[in-house]
Amino acid sequence: MKKLLYFIFASCLGTMIAGMALIAVMGVFIGAAAGSAGGGKSTTVSKNSVLYMDMASVVPEKTNNVPASSPLNFDFEQQKVVGLYDLTRTLEMAKDDDKIEGIYMNLSSVSMGNATASKVRDALIDFQESGKFIYTYADMYSQGAYYLASTADSVFVNPLGGVEFKGYAATIPFFKDMLDRLGVKMQIFYVGNFKSATEPYRFNEMSENNKLQVREYLKGLYDIFLADISESRNIPVGKLQEVADGYLLRNAKDAEEYGFVDKLVYKDQMIDILKEKLGVDEKKDIKTVSLADYSNKLKFDYKSKDKIAVVFAEGSIVDGDGEPGSIGGKKYSKLIRKIRKDEKVKAIVLRVNSGGGSAYASEEIWRELEVAKSQGIPVIASMGDVAASGGYYISAGADTILAEPNTITGSIGVFGMLPSAQKMLKEKLGVQFDTVKTAAMAQGITPFFDVSESEGEIIQEGVDEIYDIFLNRVSEGRSMHRDSVHNVAQGRVWTGQKALSLGLVDVMGGLDDAIAIAAEKAGLDKYKVAQYPTTKEPLQAFLDNLTGQESASASTKIKEEMIKEELGEHGFEVYQMMKEIKNMEGVQARMPFEVIIH
């Protein structure tokens, strides 16, 4: 009886705590809503202000196009995740704002792809043309962080910190031995000598073809990295290579000696330096405005009748609707259908940042874009960090394809994987299955039996057929002979610069360039840019997730946060890879997503 009362009390207490937490969350939400009531958000900027950029958050293509955070790590102070398109426009606005004296960047943590970082750098360099300053500070600069920092007028680092500068490497985990020990067989069907996404499940090391392609595109990315830093810091490329090869930046003093940073300072000294630059009394605070708040001042054109629709397609391509930060075939095909039926839309720009995914979902999206073209609507594809495999599939039919020099693209190939747990169930658990069939294929493909030779032939035929369709989509879209496409396809990954020479890309450029080309093809002088899909602010997405209105439950996200805490950053990356494989359905047009670039 005593234990029963204890459990009843514990249960009631848990319910009360959960209810109080929900009330607190709702209070924050109501406060945020009240703060923005009466005409939307507004940001006041005082004279002699500094634009503060903390680059710790991921930078999506479109503002707030990210999965909802779990209750364990939600930041109530961060009401907005600024996307790349708005970020570059915000820096352009700050360039001409007399109240903004300069930019102060905290680069202790940076998470963004190569092409994204290049566009941020370009925007920072453009900002400097105003004569305003850019200062950066970090406890420790990663290579990605230093790539951004190199644009600054002055680079500061903590005396006990430093600059990571050691070259690029790609790390790929392999699971074959683990699966063999568990008694799980991955039955793999693929097309393309370079289609390496399945290698971790059939080999214990990289194939020579995979080493060749990874080495080539890593070198292409690294060459751009070195050239950009060389130009910004006035350090010869050869010297940069020498520093990386010898791992010569082992502490902050080394970074200062070799000219990578300008001064070693502690955080309080950094604040004093900013005050001196701004002419602020040491007893007063520096006036700052965050990137997220300042972006609220962006102006949108509501007067122009004609529209250019920019469709942001970022994340994995999945069947169905998908979650924010992914590309659901059903959701995006429906979205494009709605756009092309809008008489005000005169052109479509597809902004792609995806390593691919479901071949079926890719075909759905490709089809709707083809229908748009048949209606006389120009379609322009703009590639971000990655537009490979399924990401290239949905881009292939565009009238013009743009990429950045350090975009990763290509990977024109497909595969399918089917796990068989027959051996594990029999030898590890003592479970066996038997069946009675009225036809050879009546039971279908199940994890309880190995695929038979005849079943395997049928599956491979299906994979070959989809690869052939993929080749035809590229051949027709690029006006290339099918055999020419096949020669540069076979699942091989290329940099954007190399893809240009191979005919897979038309122009080097970013999203603004793509919009300008779309306007020209549509014959537009005046137009407004409409962004799709619609996104929710993080707090709204968090609450919808918490109350069960989103497809991914809060409990699932809490579990993942706990797993991440236990496994660490790299261990969690491997967990996500395995989870993604588990969720795959049907034939996949996906690049070797397991490559981790350091």
N, C-alpha and C positions, 0 to 999 in steps of 0.2 A: 504493500500500500504506500509505503514511504517513497519507493522508487517511482511508482506511478504518479504521485503528486509532483515529484521532482521533474519528471519528463513533461508533464502538463504545464508546469510553471516555465520550464525552459522554452517550450514551444510558444507559449503566450508572449514571453519576453522577446523572442526572436521576431514574432509578428509585430510587436509594438515598435521595436527598433527599426524594422523595415518600413513600417508606416511613417515613423518620424523622419526617416531618411528621404522617403518619397515626398513628404510635405516640404522638407528643406529644399529639395531639388525643384519642386514646383514654385517655391518662393523665389528662388534664383531666377527661374524662367519668367515668372510674372514681373520681377524687377527689370529683367532685360527687355521684356516686351514693353513695359511702361516707359523705359528709357528711350525706346525707339518709336513710341507712339506719336502721332500727329505729323506725318509727313516723312517718315523714314529716318534713318540714321544721319547724324550730322557730326562733323569733326571740326573743332576750332583749333586753328594753328596760330600760335603767337609769333611775333617777330623774333628774329635771332634764334630760331628753333633748329634742332638737329633731327633728321630722319633716322630713327633707330631700326636697324634690321638684324633680328635674331634669326639665323637661318637653320635653327635646329629642327624645325618642322619639315616634313616632306613637302615638295612643291609639285602639286598636280598640274595638269594642263589647264583645267578649268577650276576656278575658285570653288572650294567646298566639295569638289567631286572626289570624295574620299569615304571609305567605310565609316560607319558610326563607331565612336570609341566605346570601350567597355567601361562599366562603372568603376573599375579599379584604377584606370589611368586617365579619366576625363579631366580636362583642364577647364574649369569654369571661367577662367579669365580669358581664355582664347575663344572668341566667338566667331572666328573666321579663319579659314585656311586659304591664303591668297595663292591663286593659280599663276602659272607662268605668263599667260596672256595679260592678266591684270597687273602683275608685278612689273612687267616691262613698261606698260602704259603709266603706272604710278611713278616710276623713275623718270619718265619723260615729263610728267606733270611737275615733279619736284624740281627738275632742271630749270623750269621757267617761273618757279614760285619764289618771289622775293623774300618770303618769310623763312624759307629753308636755306640755311647757311651751308649745310654739308650733310654728309652721311657718316654714321658710325655703325660699323658692322661687328656683331659678336659672332665669331666663326669657330667657337670651341666645339661645335657639333654641326655637321653639314651632311645632308642626305639628298642627293639629286644625281641624275644621270649625266653623261658627258655632254649631250646636245643641249640639255636644259642649262647646265652650267655655262656653256658657251654663249647662250642667248642672254643670260644674266650678266656675264662679263661684258658683252657688247653694249648692254643697256647702261652699265656702270661707266664704261669708257665714253659713251655718248654724254652721260651726265657730267663728266669732267670737262667737257667742252664749254660748260657754263662758267668755268673758273672756280667753282665751288670745290671744297675738299672732300676726300673720302679717307677715313681712318678705319683701320681694322684692328681687332684685338682677339686673342685666343689664349687659353691656357696651354693648348697644344694644337697645332695645325695638322690635320690630316692632309693627304695629297689633294683630295677634292676641295678641302677648305682653302688650301694655299693657292689653288688654281683661281679661286675667286679673289683672294687677298692680294694676289700679284698685281691687280689693277689699281690698288690704292695708292694715294700720295705717300702715305706712311703706314708701315706694317709694324705692329707692336706685338710682343709676346711676353708671357710670364717668364721671369728669370729661371724658373725650374721647369719650364715647358720646352718647346722646341718645334721643329718642322719635320714632318715625316716626308722623306723624299728618297724613294728606293726603287722607282720603276713600277711597271704594271705586271701583275701576275693573275692567272685565272686558276681557281681551285674548283675541282669537280669531285663530288663524293660518289663512290661506287658501292652498290648494295648487293652485288651478285653473291658474294660469299655468305653474307648474312641471310639472304633468302634461301640459299642452298642448305644452310644449317637448320633453318626453320622448316625446310621441306616444302617451300613455296616456289613454284615454277612460273616465271613470267614468259608467256607465249607471245612472241613479238613478230609483227608483220609491218614492213616498212618499204619505202621506195626512196632511193637517193643515197649515193655512196657517202655523202657528207651529212646525212640526216642523223645527227648524233644524240638526239634527245633520249633515245632508247639505250644508249651504250651503258649507262650505270646499272642496267638490269640484265645485260648479257655479257659484259666484260668486267675485269677488275682494274683496268687502266684504259687510257685514251687510245683509240686507234690512230694509225699514222695519218689518215685523212683528217681526223678531227684535230690532231696536233697541228697539222698544216694550216687549216682554216683559222684556228684560234690564234696561232702565232701571227698569221698575216693580219687579222683584223685588230689584234692587240697592238701590233706595231703601228698600224694606221692611226689608232686612237692615241697612242703614246707620242707619235710624231707631232700631232696637232697640239697636244698638251705641252710639249717642250717648246714648240715654236711660239705659242701664245705667251708663255711665261718669259721666254727669252726677250720677246718684243716689249713686254710690260716692265720687266725689271732690268733690261739692258745687260743681260748675262748671256754670253754666247751659248748656243745649243750644245756645242762640244763640251763646254765647262759644266753645263747642267748634267749632261750624260756622265761625265767624269765623277761628279758629286754623287749621283745615284749609284753608279757602278761600285764606287768605293765605300758607299754608305757613310759619307763624310759628315752628315748632319746628325751627330749623336747627342747633341744638347743645344740649348738656346744660344750659348756663346758661339758654337760652330755656325749656327744659322746667321748670326750677326756678322761673323768674320767673312763668310762667303757671300754676303750681300743679299741674303734672302729676307731678312728683317732689318728694320731701321733702328729699333731700340728695344732693350729689355726693361720692362716696367711691371710693377704690380698693379692690381686693379685700381687702387686708390690714386696711384700716380697717373694712370690713364685718365681718370676723371679730372685730375688737375691739369693735364695737358689739354684736354678738351675745353676746360674753362678758360685757359689762357688763350687758346685759339679763338674762342668766341668773345673774349673780353668780359667774361662773367666774374663777378666778385667771388673770391674763394669761399665766402660764407653763404652764397646763394646756390640754388640748384640749377642745373642745366635744363633748359626747356627742350623736351623731346616729344616726338610723336611716332608711334609705332607704324610699321609698314601696313599692318592690317587696318588700323584706324585711319591712316592717311589715304588708303585706297578707297575709303568711303566717299572721298571728294571727287572721284572720277565722274566725269560727265558723260551722259549717253544721249545720242541723237534720237529724239522722238518725233522730229518733224518730217524727216524724209519718208516718203511713201515706199520706195523700193528697198528691198532687204537682201543682204547676203547672209545666208544661214551658215554659221560655223558649227559643225557637229564635232564635238570632242569625243573621240573613241579611244579610251585609255584603260589599260588593264587586260586581263585575260578575256578571250572571246568564249562565251559560254552559251549553252542552250537556254531557252526561256528568257525571263526578264533580267536575271542577274542582280547583283547588289550594286550600290554606288561604288564607283571605282573599278567596275568591270563592264564588259560589253556584251549585254544579253542580245542574242540574235532576234528574239521575238520583240524585245523592247525597241531595239534600234531600227529594225525593219519597219515597225509601226510608226516610229518617230520620223523616219525619212519619208514614208508615205504621206504623213500629215504635212510635212514641209513642202513636198513637191506639189501638193494640192493647193497650197497657199499661193494665190495669184500675185502677192506682193514679193514673193521670193524669186529673185532673178538669177541667182547662182548659189551653189553649195560648195563650201570648203570643208573637206573631211580632214580633221586634224588627228593623226594616228600616233599613238604611243602604246604599242602592244606587240608582244612576242607571239601572238596567235592563240590558238585553242581549238575549239570545235570547228571541223570542216563544214558541217551542216549549217551552223550559225553564220559562218563566214559567207557561205553561198546565199543565205537569206539577205544579208546586208548588201552583198554585191548586186543581187537581183534588183533591189529597190533603187540603187544608184543608177543601174542601167536604164530602168524605166524613166527616171528623172532625166537622164540624157536624151532619151527618145522623145521627151516632151520639149526639148530645146533648152533645157536648163544646164549650163556649164557646170561640170564637176571637177574640182581641183583637189588633189591630195597633198597634204603637208605632213611630213614625217618628223617626229620628235626624236627622243632617245632611241626608240626601237620601233621598227615597222617591218617585222619579219614573219614569215610563214603566213598564218592567217591574217596578220597585220598587213602583209604585202598583198594577199588575196583580195582584201576589200579595197585596196588602193589601185589595183592593177588596171581597172577600167577607166580611171580618171582621164580627163582630157589633157591634164598636165600634172606631173608628179614632181614635188620639190622635196629635197632632203638637206640636212646639214652634213658637212664633211664627215663629222664623227657620229652620224646616225648609224645604227646597226640595222641592216635590212637584208632582203633575200630570203634564204632558208626556204626555198620553194620545194617542198616535199611534204609527205604525209606518213603517218604511222598509226598503228593500233596495238594495244597491249591488253592481254587477257591473263589474269592470274589464275593459276590452278593450285588449289590447296589439297589435292587428293593425297599426296604423299604425307603432308603434315598431319592431316586428319587421321590417316591410317596408322602411321608409325609413332606419332607423338600423343595422339588422343585415343587411338583404338576405335575410330569411327570409320565405317565403310558404307558405301552406297551401291545400290543395284537398281536396275530400271528395266521396264518392259515398254517396248515402243511399237507403234503401228507403222512408222516410217523412219528412215535412217536419221533424219534431222529433227524428229519429233520433240526431243527433250530440250533442244536449243543449246546454246553455249552456257555452261554453268561452271562455277569454281570447284565443283565436286568431282569433275572428270577432266582428264587431259583432253585437249583438242585432238581429234583423230586426223590422220593424214588427209582424208578427203575434206574434212571440215576446214583444215588449215589451207588447203588449196582454194576453197571457196572464199575464205576471208581474205587471202592474199589477192585474189581476183578483184575483190571489192576495193582494197587499198590501191591496187594498180589503176582501177577505173577512176577513182577520185583524183589520183595524181595526174592522170591523163586530162581530166576536166580542168584541174588547176593549170596545167601547161597551156591548155586552149584559152583559158581566161586571160593569162598573161600574153599569149601570142596575139590574140585579137586586140587586147587593150593597148599593147605596145607596138602593134604592127610589125611584129617580128615573126620569122618562120619558126614553126614549132620546134624543129631540131636545134635552132639557135638558142631558144629558151631552155631546152633540155640541157644543152652544154653548160650553161651558167647556173642551172637549177640544181637538181640532185641534193637538195637540202643544204647547199653551201651558204654560209653567212658572209656578207660583204659589208664594208663601210660605205657610207653614202657617197664618198668621193670615188671609190672604185665602182660602185653601182652606176654612177653617171657615165663612166667610160664603157660600161657593158651594155648601156641602153635601157637599164631598168629604171632609171631616173632621168628627168629632163633638165632640171635646173637646181643649182645649189641656192638655198634660201630658207627663210623661216616663215612663220604664219603670216606676218604682215605682208611679205612678198606674195604669198599665196592669195591673200585677200585682194591685193592690187591686180594680180593676173585675172582673178575671177571678175573683178569690176570691169576690166578691159574687155574680156571675152563677152560680158553681158552688155557692154556698151553703156556703162553707168558712170556719170560724173558725180552725182550725189546719191548717197545710199546710207543706210544704217546697218550695223552688224548685229545680228541676232544670235545669241549663244544657246546651244542645246547640248545635252538635256538640261532641264531645270534641276537645280540642286538646293538642298536644305542647308541652313546654317548648322554648325556642329551641335549646338545645344538642342535644337529642334530634332535633329536626327538622333541624338542621344536619348531624348525623352520618348520618341516614337519607338526606338529600339527597346527601351526599358519597359514600355507598356505593351510590347508585343505587336506594334503596328508595322514593324519592319520584318523581313523574312528571317534575318539572322537574330536569334534571341540574345538577350543580355547574358544569360547563363553561359552560352557557348563562348562569348567573348571573354567572360571572366575566366573560364577554363583555359582558354588560350593564353591569357595573361599569366596565369599561374604556371603553365607549361614553359612559357618564355622565361619566367623568373627562375625556374628550375634548370632549364637547359642552357641558358645564356643565349647571346645573339646568334652565334654561328650554329649552335645546336638547334635553335628554333627554325633557322633557315632550312635545315635538313628535314625537320618535322613538317614544315609547310610544303616542301617538295613531295614528300610521301603522301601528304593529305591531298595534294592536287592530283597526283596519279590515281589515288583512290576514287576521286570524284569524276574522273574522265569517263565520258560516254561516247561511243562511236569512234570513227576515224578522226585523228587529230592533225591539224595543220599548225604545228607548234615548233618554235625554234628551241635549241638546246638551252632551256631556261635555267638549268641547274648551274650554269657557269657563274661563279662569284668572282668579280674583278676587284682586286685590292690595289 
